[in-house]
Amino acid sequence: MLEVKLHDVGEGMTEGEVLHYLVKVGDSVMTDQPLVEVQTDKMVAELTSPCSGIVKEIRIEAGEIVQVGTSLLYIEIDEAVRAVQKSYVETKSIAEEQAIPTIKLEEKSPHMPFNRILAAPYTRKIARDNNINIEDVHASDPSGRISEEDVLRFLKGQQTDTESKKESKQVEVDQEVPDEIPFRGIRRKIAEKMTKSLFTIPHVTHFDEVNMTNLFKMREQLKADGESVSVSAFLIKALVISLKDFPIFNAELDEENSRILLKKNYHIGIATNTDSGLIVPVLHDVDKQSIKEINANVRSLTAKAIAGKLQPFEMKNSTFTVSNVGPLGGMGATPIINYPETALIAFHKTKKQPIVNEHDEIVIGHIMTLSMAFDHRVADGATAIAFTNRFASLIEQPHKLMMEMI
């Protein structure tokens, strides 16, 4: 009896998932015949039979994850089967030379050699998932190897045949070729960065509300005096002041050297929606700018981003990112951090709603929701709450914000 074990089919793999057995107990197998498909962390691999014989026992069920070295099944080496197979091969060879018809493999004699279909494990899986016998699929490649496209083409042919046989008055489903959008350039870079961030950083999102009523009143007074300043400028200024009080969020984790780098510059990324995708121009040294300067610089950067005229230095070295999606609508989100930063804050829709003021009176207030995503390796929830509380206090009581203008 010979054990077939899970062996290392990749570089340093330690375990694998048994996807699907290509044989069952009692089957006659030949040397190098595929027995089982195994999923590793990088690929789907076939384990083949080390000898000719009969499958006597399958020890591990499909779907189980096992360690390298685990016995998957047992094969009984059958000399009789081997002799029959050898005889068949020799007979077939002689018959071919003499142009004498031989028994076809499709007759499924239990002792005939297996009919090896050339196809990758993933291609076989597609066929299985769609209840397709892969032997029925025609290979378009001259080598005889069946591709994924061959299987999908076969499947489409089945669906077309089925539809044509139906006697129905329903409108046919549109089978037109879909439009395509190239997945490259900015969109591809966004995808790569977002994927890296999400799969590297353990994200936690904290939600909060900020009463914008007093800030709106201040803006109206400034407008009356001829000064037009966006809400974003106030929010960014309050944010930088809060970051100085909580520098852990203006930081970067250096895992390789086991340290957290607290940045001394305050470079704020401004997430901007453009026709090409999400662009993040960077407002440098915000702590050294007045609210009026922040307002002008944000407008300039946003206009450049939309027009596609940003310079390379205007998109580098951000230490914290802001996403002001309030004008677009939406009450909340779970934003993805702009890697390798520690946190990102998103400002959402501001709406009028009843609130209770300091005199226990019900009044109408302007309430903005925010969501703050942070790296839980670097900071904790309590610190995030303290940070947003500090930020909210500066916005809800703008005179405090003015006190920090030194």
C-alpha positions as CSV (number, residue, x, y, z in Angstrom):
1,M,0.0,0.0,0.0
2,L,1.4,3.4,-1.0
3,E,0.6,6.7,0.8
4,V,0.0,9.8,-1.3
5,K,0.9,12.8,0.8
6,L,0.6,16.5,0.4
7,H,4.1,17.6,-0.6
8,D,5.5,21.1,-1.1
9,V,4.4,22.1,-4.5
10,G,5.6,25.7,-4.1
11,E,8.4,27.6,-2.4
12,G,8.1,26.9,1.3
13,M,4.4,26.1,1.5
14,T,3.3,24.7,4.8
15,E,-0.4,23.8,4.1
16,G,-2.9,23.5,1.4
17,E,-6.7,23.1,0.8
18,V,-7.9,19.9,-0.8
19,L,-10.1,21.2,-3.6
20,H,-11.3,18.2,-5.6
21,Y,-10.4,14.6,-6.1
22,L,-10.1,13.4,-9.7
23,V,-10.5,9.8,-8.7
24,K,-12.6,7.8,-6.3
25,V,-12.1,4.6,-4.3
26,G,-11.9,1.6,-6.5
27,D,-10.5,3.5,-9.5
28,S,-7.6,2.0,-11.4
29,V,-4.8,4.6,-11.9
30,M,-1.6,4.9,-13.8
31,T,1.7,6.4,-12.9
32,D,1.6,10.3,-13.3
33,Q,-2.2,10.3,-13.5
34,P,-3.7,13.4,-11.7
35,L,-5.3,12.4,-8.4
36,V,-6.3,15.5,-6.6
37,E,-6.2,19.3,-6.9
38,V,-4.8,21.3,-4.0
39,Q,-5.0,25.1,-3.5
40,T,-1.9,26.7,-2.1
41,D,-1.5,30.4,-1.1
42,K,-0.3,31.0,-4.7
43,M,-1.8,28.6,-7.1
44,V,-3.9,25.5,-7.7
45,A,-1.8,22.4,-8.2
46,E,-2.4,18.8,-9.3
47,L,-0.9,15.9,-7.3
48,T,-0.2,12.9,-9.5
49,S,0.0,9.2,-8.8
50,P,3.5,7.9,-8.1
51,C,2.6,4.4,-9.3
52,S,0.0,2.2,-11.1
53,G,-2.6,0.6,-8.9
54,I,-6.0,0.9,-7.4
55,V,-7.3,3.7,-5.1
56,K,-8.1,1.9,-1.8
57,E,-8.9,4.8,0.6
58,I,-9.3,8.5,0.6
59,R,-8.4,9.9,4.0
60,I,-9.1,13.7,3.7
61,E,-12.3,15.2,2.5
62,A,-12.5,17.9,-0.2
63,G,-12.6,21.3,1.4
64,E,-10.2,20.5,4.3
65,I,-7.0,22.4,4.9
66,V,-4.1,20.2,5.8
67,Q,-0.4,20.5,6.6
68,V,2.4,19.4,4.2
69,G,3.1,15.7,4.9
70,T,-0.5,14.7,5.6
71,S,-1.6,11.5,3.9
72,L,-4.4,12.2,1.5
73,L,-5.1,8.8,0.0
74,Y,-3.8,5.2,-0.3
75,I,-3.0,3.3,-3.5
76,E,-2.6,-0.5,-3.7
77,I,0.0,-1.4,-6.2
78,D,-1.6,-3.9,-8.5
79,E,0.8,-5.9,-10.6
80,A,-2.1,-7.4,-12.5
81,V,-3.4,-4.0,-13.4
82,R,0.0,-2.9,-14.4
83,A,0.5,-5.9,-16.6
84,V,-2.9,-5.3,-18.3
85,Q,-2.1,-1.7,-18.9
86,K,1.3,-2.6,-20.2
87,S,-0.2,-5.2,-22.5
88,Y,-2.8,-2.8,-23.7
89,V,-0.2,-0.2,-24.6
90,E,1.9,-2.7,-26.5
91,T,-1.2,-4.1,-28.3
92,K,-2.3,-0.6,-29.2
93,S,1.2,0.2,-30.6
94,I,1.3,-2.9,-32.7
95,A,-2.3,-2.4,-34.0
96,E,-1.5,1.2,-35.0
97,E,1.5,0.0,-37.0
98,Q,-0.7,-2.6,-38.7
99,A,-3.6,-0.2,-39.1
100,I,-5.8,-2.5,-37.2
101,P,-8.7,-0.8,-35.1
102,T,-8.2,-1.0,-31.4
103,I,-10.4,-0.5,-28.4
104,K,-11.1,3.2,-27.8
105,L,-10.4,4.8,-24.4
106,E,-14.0,6.1,-24.4
107,E,-15.2,2.6,-23.8
108,K,-14.2,3.2,-20.1
109,S,-12.7,-0.3,-19.4
110,P,-11.7,-0.1,-15.7
111,H,-8.3,-1.4,-16.5
112,M,-7.5,0.9,-19.5
113,P,-5.0,3.7,-19.1
114,F,-6.6,7.1,-18.2
115,N,-7.5,9.5,-20.9
116,R,-5.4,12.5,-20.0
117,I,-7.0,15.8,-20.9
118,L,-4.6,18.6,-21.2
119,A,-6.0,21.4,-19.0
120,A,-4.9,23.5,-16.1
121,P,-6.4,22.8,-12.7
122,Y,-8.3,26.2,-12.7
123,T,-9.7,25.4,-16.1
124,R,-10.9,22.0,-14.8
125,K,-12.5,23.8,-11.8
126,I,-14.5,26.1,-14.1
127,A,-15.8,23.1,-16.0
128,R,-16.8,21.3,-12.7
129,D,-18.5,24.4,-11.3
130,N,-20.6,24.6,-14.5
131,N,-21.3,20.8,-14.6
132,I,-19.3,20.4,-17.8
133,N,-17.5,17.2,-18.7
134,I,-14.2,18.6,-19.8
135,E,-13.8,15.7,-22.2
136,D,-16.6,17.2,-24.3
137,V,-14.8,20.5,-24.7
138,H,-12.9,21.1,-27.9
139,A,-9.4,22.6,-27.6
140,S,-8.7,25.5,-29.8
141,D,-5.0,25.2,-29.2
142,P,-3.2,23.0,-31.7
143,S,-1.4,21.3,-28.8
144,G,-4.8,20.0,-27.6
145,R,-4.7,21.9,-24.3
146,I,-8.1,23.1,-23.2
147,S,-8.1,26.7,-22.0
148,E,-10.5,28.7,-19.9
149,E,-11.8,30.4,-23.0
150,D,-12.6,27.0,-24.5
151,V,-14.7,26.0,-21.5
152,L,-16.5,29.3,-21.4
153,R,-17.2,29.1,-25.1
154,F,-18.6,25.6,-24.6
155,L,-20.8,26.9,-21.7
156,K,-22.1,29.8,-23.9
157,G,-22.9,27.3,-26.6
158,Q,-24.9,25.2,-24.1
159,Q,-26.8,28.3,-22.9
160,T,-27.6,29.3,-26.5
161,D,-28.9,25.8,-27.3
162,T,-31.1,25.8,-24.2
163,E,-32.5,29.2,-25.0
164,S,-33.2,28.3,-28.6
165,K,-35.3,25.3,-27.5
166,K,-37.5,27.3,-25.2
167,E,-40.9,28.3,-26.7
168,S,-41.3,31.6,-24.9
169,K,-42.7,35.0,-25.8
170,Q,-40.5,36.7,-23.3
171,V,-38.1,39.4,-24.7
172,E,-34.6,37.8,-25.2
173,V,-31.8,38.9,-22.9
174,D,-29.4,41.3,-24.6
175,Q,-26.3,39.4,-25.5
176,E,-24.4,42.4,-26.9
177,V,-20.7,42.7,-26.0
178,P,-20.3,45.0,-23.0
179,D,-18.5,48.3,-23.2
180,E,-14.9,48.3,-21.9
181,I,-13.1,50.8,-19.7
182,P,-9.3,50.4,-19.7
183,F,-8.0,49.5,-16.3
184,R,-4.7,51.4,-16.3
185,G,-3.2,54.7,-15.5
186,I,-4.6,56.6,-12.6
187,R,-7.4,54.0,-12.0
188,R,-4.9,51.2,-11.8
189,K,-2.6,53.1,-9.4
190,I,-5.6,53.9,-7.2
191,A,-6.5,50.2,-7.1
192,E,-2.9,49.2,-6.2
193,K,-2.6,51.8,-3.4
194,M,-6.0,51.1,-2.0
195,T,-5.4,47.3,-2.0
196,K,-2.0,47.7,-0.3
197,S,-3.5,50.0,2.3
198,L,-6.5,47.8,3.1
199,F,-4.5,44.5,3.3
200,T,-1.6,46.1,5.2
201,I,-3.4,48.3,7.8
202,P,-5.9,47.1,10.3
203,H,-8.5,49.8,9.7
204,V,-10.9,51.0,12.4
205,T,-13.5,53.7,11.7
206,H,-14.8,56.1,14.3
207,F,-18.0,58.1,13.6
208,D,-19.0,61.4,15.2
209,E,-21.1,64.5,14.8
210,V,-20.1,68.1,14.8
211,N,-22.4,71.1,15.4
212,M,-21.6,73.5,12.6
213,T,-24.1,76.2,13.6
214,N,-21.8,78.7,15.1
215,L,-19.2,78.3,12.3
216,F,-21.9,79.0,9.8
217,K,-22.9,82.2,11.6
218,M,-19.2,83.3,11.6
219,R,-19.0,82.7,7.8
220,E,-22.1,84.7,7.2
221,Q,-20.6,87.6,9.1
222,L,-17.4,87.3,7.0
223,K,-19.5,87.3,3.8
224,A,-21.2,90.5,5.0
225,D,-17.8,92.0,5.4
226,G,-16.7,90.9,1.9
227,E,-14.7,87.9,2.9
228,S,-15.7,84.6,1.3
229,V,-14.0,81.6,3.0
230,S,-15.0,78.0,2.4
231,V,-16.0,75.7,5.3
232,S,-13.1,73.4,4.3
233,A,-10.5,76.0,5.2
234,F,-11.8,76.2,8.8
235,L,-12.0,72.4,9.0
236,I,-8.4,72.0,7.8
237,K,-7.1,74.6,10.2
238,A,-8.9,73.0,13.1
239,L,-7.6,69.6,12.0
240,V,-4.0,70.8,12.1
241,I,-4.4,72.3,15.5
242,S,-5.8,68.9,16.7
243,L,-3.0,67.0,15.1
244,K,-0.5,69.1,17.1
245,D,-2.3,68.0,20.2
246,F,-2.4,64.4,19.1
247,P,0.7,63.8,17.0
248,I,0.1,60.1,16.9
249,F,-2.2,60.7,14.0
250,N,0.4,62.7,12.1
251,A,2.6,59.7,12.0
252,E,3.9,56.8,10.0
253,L,4.6,53.2,11.2
254,D,8.1,51.9,10.3
255,E,7.6,48.2,10.8
256,E,11.0,47.3,9.5
257,N,12.8,49.2,12.2
258,S,10.0,48.8,14.8
259,R,9.3,52.5,15.3
260,I,6.6,55.0,14.9
261,L,7.7,58.2,13.1
262,L,5.9,61.3,14.5
263,K,6.1,63.8,11.6
264,K,6.9,67.4,12.4
265,N,5.6,68.8,9.1
266,Y,1.8,69.1,8.6
267,H,1.2,68.3,4.9
268,I,-2.5,67.7,4.4
269,G,-3.7,65.6,1.4
270,I,-6.9,66.8,-0.1
271,A,-8.8,63.9,-1.7
272,T,-10.3,65.3,-4.9
273,N,-12.8,63.7,-7.3
274,T,-11.9,64.1,-10.9
275,D,-12.9,62.6,-14.3
276,S,-9.8,60.5,-14.2
277,G,-10.4,59.2,-10.7
278,L,-9.5,60.1,-7.1
279,I,-6.5,62.5,-6.9
280,V,-4.8,63.6,-3.7
281,P,-3.0,67.0,-4.1
282,V,-1.1,68.0,-1.0
283,L,-1.3,71.2,0.9
284,H,2.2,71.6,2.4
285,D,3.0,73.2,5.8
286,V,-0.6,74.0,6.7
287,D,0.4,74.9,10.2
288,K,2.2,78.0,8.8
289,Q,-0.8,79.2,6.9
290,S,-3.7,81.4,7.8
291,I,-7.3,80.3,7.2
292,K,-7.4,82.8,4.3
293,E,-4.3,81.3,2.8
294,I,-5.6,77.7,3.3
295,N,-8.8,78.7,1.5
296,A,-6.9,80.1,-1.6
297,N,-4.4,77.2,-1.8
298,V,-7.1,74.5,-1.5
299,R,-9.0,76.2,-4.3
300,S,-5.9,76.4,-6.5
301,L,-4.9,72.8,-5.9
302,T,-8.4,71.5,-6.5
303,A,-8.7,73.3,-9.8
304,K,-5.3,72.0,-10.9
305,A,-6.3,68.4,-9.9
306,I,-9.5,68.6,-11.9
307,A,-7.7,70.1,-14.9
308,G,-4.9,67.5,-14.7
309,K,-2.2,70.2,-14.2
310,L,-0.8,69.2,-10.9
311,Q,3.0,69.1,-10.6
312,P,4.7,66.0,-9.1
313,F,5.7,67.9,-5.9
314,E,2.1,68.9,-5.4
315,M,1.2,65.2,-4.9
316,K,3.9,64.1,-2.5
317,N,4.7,63.8,1.2
318,S,1.3,64.0,2.7
319,T,1.1,63.2,6.4
320,F,-2.7,63.2,6.9
321,T,-5.5,63.1,4.4
322,V,-8.9,64.8,4.3
323,S,-11.9,63.8,2.2
324,N,-14.7,66.4,2.1
325,V,-17.6,64.5,0.5
326,G,-20.3,66.5,2.2
327,P,-21.2,68.5,-1.0
328,L,-21.8,65.2,-2.8
329,G,-24.2,63.9,-0.1
330,G,-24.0,60.8,2.1
331,M,-24.1,60.5,5.8
332,G,-21.1,58.2,6.5
333,A,-18.5,55.9,5.1
334,T,-15.6,53.7,6.0
335,P,-12.7,55.4,4.2
336,I,-9.5,53.7,3.3
337,I,-6.3,55.3,4.7
338,N,-3.9,56.9,2.3
339,Y,-0.9,54.5,2.9
340,P,1.5,54.9,4.7
341,E,-0.3,57.5,6.8
342,T,-1.9,56.6,10.1
343,A,-5.3,58.1,9.6
344,L,-7.8,59.8,7.3
345,I,-10.9,61.9,8.1
346,A,-13.9,62.3,5.9
347,F,-16.5,65.1,6.3
348,H,-20.0,64.1,5.3
349,K,-23.3,65.8,4.7
350,T,-24.4,68.7,7.0
351,K,-28.1,68.9,7.5
352,K,-30.5,70.8,9.7
353,Q,-32.0,68.9,12.6
354,P,-33.5,69.5,16.0
355,I,-30.9,69.7,18.8
356,V,-30.9,70.6,22.5
357,N,-28.8,73.7,23.3
358,E,-27.1,74.6,26.6
359,H,-30.3,76.0,28.0
360,D,-32.2,72.7,27.4
361,E,-34.1,74.3,24.5
362,I,-34.9,72.5,21.3
363,V,-33.5,74.5,18.4
364,I,-32.6,73.9,14.8
365,G,-28.9,73.2,14.3
366,H,-26.5,72.3,11.5
367,I,-25.0,68.9,12.2
368,M,-22.2,67.4,10.2
369,T,-21.2,63.8,10.4
370,L,-17.6,62.7,10.1
371,S,-15.8,59.3,9.9
372,M,-12.2,58.8,10.9
373,A,-10.3,55.7,9.8
374,F,-7.1,55.0,11.7
375,D,-4.4,52.4,12.0
376,H,-5.1,50.3,15.0
377,R,-1.5,49.2,15.2
378,V,-0.5,52.8,15.9
379,A,-3.5,54.3,17.8
380,D,-6.5,53.1,19.9
381,G,-10.1,54.0,19.9
382,A,-10.0,56.2,23.0
383,T,-7.3,58.4,21.4
384,A,-9.3,58.7,18.2
385,I,-12.3,59.8,20.2
386,A,-10.2,62.4,22.2
387,F,-8.9,63.7,18.9
388,T,-12.3,64.2,17.2
389,N,-13.6,65.7,20.5
390,R,-10.8,68.3,20.3
391,F,-11.5,68.9,16.6
392,A,-15.3,69.3,17.3
393,S,-14.7,71.8,20.1
394,L,-12.7,74.1,17.8
395,I,-15.5,74.0,15.2
396,E,-18.4,74.3,17.5
397,Q,-16.8,77.2,19.3
398,P,-15.0,79.2,16.6
399,H,-13.6,81.7,19.1
400,K,-11.4,78.9,20.4
401,L,-10.1,78.4,16.9
402,M,-9.2,82.1,16.8
403,M,-7.2,81.7,20.0
404,E,-4.9,79.2,18.3
405,M,-3.9,81.5,15.4
406,I,-0.5,82.4,16.9
